[in-house]
Amino acid sequence: MAMAGDPYYAPPELLYRSVDGDWSRRRVACDAYLLGSLIHFFFTSVGFTQALLARLHPTQRPNEWSGTFEAALPHIRQAFNETLRTFRAALAQRMPAPLADELTLMVEQLCEPENTLRGHPRNRRFVDTQFSLERYISRLDALARKAALQRAS
């Protein structure tokens, strides 16, 4: 199988049939994407894939596209940037700007359309940890603790 799970949540490269031959790497790249999508969903009630696809012209969506993933990438990139702008604007209405910026950056890095660029920039240079989620988990934990302290005071 090219992917495990529902394609409704799949990262763009898999929707456009650009399948990494290394199943293990493909799986962890999907995990990174899904964490970013979950963060997006938590604040918007819409998964990142659905938000991204909604911003593509119908002829540019995976089911209608007959070209390669690389040829679709400029359209995907434009929709990706629009999705991030909308996400950031939604966050700005609910929280301080630094927090909105940080969450938007996490989603940007985790949901990057090109899986070779996905993940934390400091991890990308290491093949074994490119898609490690530890930095994001630590940061989300710190943000949750900070929010809890602010609510308690």
Secondary structure, DSSP 8 states (H G I E B T S, - for coil): ---SS-GGG--HHHHTT---S-HHHHHHHHHHHHHHHHHHHHHHSS-HHHHHHHTS-GGGSTTT--S-HHHHHHHHHHHHHHHHHHHHHHHHTTS-HHHHHHHHHHHHHHS-SSGGG-S-TTTTT-TTTTT--HHHHHHHHHHHHHHHHHHH-
